[in-house]
Amino acid sequence: MSFPGLTFTPATRDDAPFVTPLIYDIGRRDLDRLFTGLAAGLSPLDVVERFYRAPGGMFSWRNTEVALHDGLPAGFITAYRAASRNGSSTWLAQATGQLGVHALLLLAWRGAVVARAMQRHLPGSWYVAFVGVDPLQQSLGIGSSLIERSVQTARASRCSCVELDVDVDNPRAQALYERLGFHVGHADRPRTSSITVESRRMVLQLQE
């Protein structure tokens, strides 16, 4: 579902001022726990922006599409083929290592690498990491439009399913995904880390 004036464009590094605060807002509880004090002089938001500007990974501009309303940024989606390992523990370790050995050891001690490694995906999965909409433009169909476009990309990429995670205390988001055809999978999945917020994996099976 869309509305007049909505267009889409691949993200660039220059979209960081719009995208990264939304990513931070989406995952604030996790990101504060994981990234606070990771490197001297860098806030959790600063770390997210560093990762966004990097060439690959689950925060990267290269995996992101921006929705424009009347030519201005209104929302974004970050998604990628799970087999690409963009959200893997290996990528996270490499990205954090660029901030220094101390940052890498601290993040590993907090359990982030182990937690990410335990986030198993179904074979042939397309993974939606983040969906964000400008707070002043929510409930207009922007988020739904971004997800629907990402599902189309997954189909074109011959993926077998689309997966995403939703916080257990965010029933509004879960209801949106259910309207788009997703269902809760791995409902009995244990929390992967005492650091991360408990979530549910939701899956949309793609028909041939």
C-alpha positions in Angstrom: 0.0 0.0 0.0 1.3 3.4 -0.9 0.1 7.0 -1.2 0.8 9.9 -3.6 4.2 11.5 -3.5 6.0 8.4 -2.2 9.2 7.3 -4.1 12.1 5.1 -3.2 15.9 5.3 -3.7 19.0 3.4 -2.7 20.6 4.9 0.4 23.9 6.6 0.4 26.4 7.5 3.1 25.0 11.0 3.0 21.7 9.6 4.4 23.3 8.9 7.7 21.8 11.9 9.5 18.3 10.7 8.7 18.8 6.9 9.0 21.1 6.4 11.9 18.9 8.2 14.6 16.0 6.0 13.5 18.1 2.9 13.8 19.2 4.0 17.2 15.6 4.8 18.3 14.5 1.3 17.1 17.1 -0.6 19.0 17.9 1.9 21.8 17.8 -0.6 24.7 20.1 -3.1 23.0 22.4 -0.5 21.5 22.9 1.4 24.7 23.8 -1.8 26.5 26.1 -3.0 23.8 27.8 0.2 22.5 28.0 2.5 25.5 31.7 3.2 26.3 32.8 1.0 23.4 35.3 3.5 22.2 36.5 6.8 23.8 34.4 9.7 22.8 31.8 7.7 20.9 28.2 7.4 21.9 26.0 4.4 20.9 24.6 6.6 18.1 28.1 7.5 17.0 28.9 3.8 16.7 25.8 3.1 14.7 26.7 5.9 12.3 30.3 4.5 11.9 28.8 1.1 11.1 26.2 2.7 8.7 29.0 4.4 6.8 31.0 1.1 6.4 30.7 -0.8 3.1 28.9 -3.8 4.5 27.0 -5.2 7.5 23.6 -5.2 9.0 23.7 -1.4 9.5 25.2 -0.5 6.2 23.9 2.0 3.7 24.6 -0.6 1.0 21.8 -2.7 2.4 19.4 0.2 2.8 16.6 1.8 0.8 15.1 5.2 1.6 11.4 6.2 1.1 11.0 9.8 0.0 7.7 11.7 0.5 7.5 14.7 -1.8 11.3 14.4 -2.3 12.2 14.3 1.4 13.3 11.3 3.5 10.4 9.7 5.3 11.4 6.2 6.1 14.0 3.4 5.4 14.5 -0.3 5.4 17.7 -2.3 5.8 17.5 -5.9 4.5 19.8 -8.4 2.9 20.2 -12.1 1.9 21.0 -13.9 5.2 23.6 -16.1 3.4 25.6 -12.9 2.7 26.6 -13.0 6.4 26.0 -9.2 6.7 24.6 -9.7 10.1 27.0 -12.4 11.2 29.3 -12.5 14.2 32.3 -12.4 11.8 31.1 -9.1 10.3 30.3 -7.6 13.7 33.8 -8.6 15.0 35.5 -7.0 12.0 33.5 -3.8 12.2 34.1 -3.4 16.0 37.8 -4.3 15.5 38.2 -1.1 13.5 37.4 0.8 16.7 40.3 -0.9 18.4 41.2 -4.0 20.3 39.6 -2.7 23.5 36.3 -2.2 21.7 36.4 -5.7 20.3 37.1 -7.4 23.6 34.5 -5.3 25.4 31.8 -6.1 22.9 32.7 -9.8 23.0 32.6 -9.8 26.8 29.1 -8.3 26.7 28.0 -11.2 24.7 27.1 -9.5 21.4 29.2 -11.8 19.2 27.8 -15.0 20.7 24.3 -13.6 20.6 24.5 -12.7 16.9 26.0 -16.1 16.1 23.0 -17.8 17.6 20.5 -15.9 15.4 20.0 -18.8 13.0 18.2 -18.2 9.7 16.1 -20.5 7.6 17.7 -21.7 4.3 17.3 -19.2 1.6 16.2 -16.4 3.9 16.0 -12.7 3.2 16.4 -10.8 6.5 14.9 -7.5 7.4 17.1 -5.9 10.0 15.5 -2.5 10.5 12.4 -0.6 9.3 12.1 3.0 10.4 9.7 5.8 9.6 9.9 9.5 10.5 7.7 9.8 13.7 5.8 12.7 12.1 4.8 10.5 9.1 3.9 7.2 10.8 0.6 5.4 10.1 0.6 6.6 6.5 1.6 3.3 4.9 5.3 4.1 4.5 6.5 1.2 6.6 4.2 -1.2 4.8 5.3 0.0 1.4 9.0 -0.5 2.3 8.4 -4.0 3.6 6.3 -4.9 0.5 9.1 -3.6 -1.8 11.7 -5.6 0.2 9.6 -8.8 -0.2 9.5 -8.1 -3.9 13.3 -7.9 -3.9 13.5 -11.2 -2.0 11.3 -12.9 -4.6 13.4 -11.5 -7.4 16.5 -12.8 -5.6 14.9 -16.2 -5.4 14.8 -16.3 -1.6 12.5 -18.9 0.0 11.3 -16.7 2.8 11.6 -13.3 4.5 12.5 -13.2 8.2 12.5 -10.4 10.8 12.6 -10.0 14.6 10.0 -8.0 16.6 10.3 -7.2 20.3 7.8 -9.1 22.5 6.7 -5.8 24.0 5.8 -4.3 20.5 2.4 -5.7 19.6 1.7 -2.9 17.2 4.6 -3.9 15.0 3.8 -7.6 15.3 0.2 -6.8 14.1 1.5 -4.9 11.1 3.7 -7.8 10.1 0.9 -10.2 10.5 -1.3 -8.1 8.2 1.5 -8.3 5.6 1.5 -12.1 5.8 4.2 -12.8 8.4 3.6 -15.4 11.2 5.5 -16.1 14.4 8.1 -18.8 14.0 10.4 -20.2 16.6 8.0 -18.9 19.3 9.7 -20.9 21.9 13.2 -19.6 20.9 15.1 -18.8 24.1 16.6 -15.4 24.6 20.0 -15.4 22.9 21.6 -13.1 25.5 20.9 -11.5 28.8 21.9 -8.2 27.1 19.5 -8.2 24.2 15.8 -7.5 24.3 13.6 -10.6 24.0 12.2 -10.9 20.5 10.1 -13.1 18.3 11.2 -14.3 14.9 8.5 -13.7 12.3 8.6 -15.4 8.8 6.9 -14.9 5.5 7.1 -17.9 3.2 7.5 -17.0 -0.4 5.6 -19.0 -3.0 7.2 -20.0 -6.3 
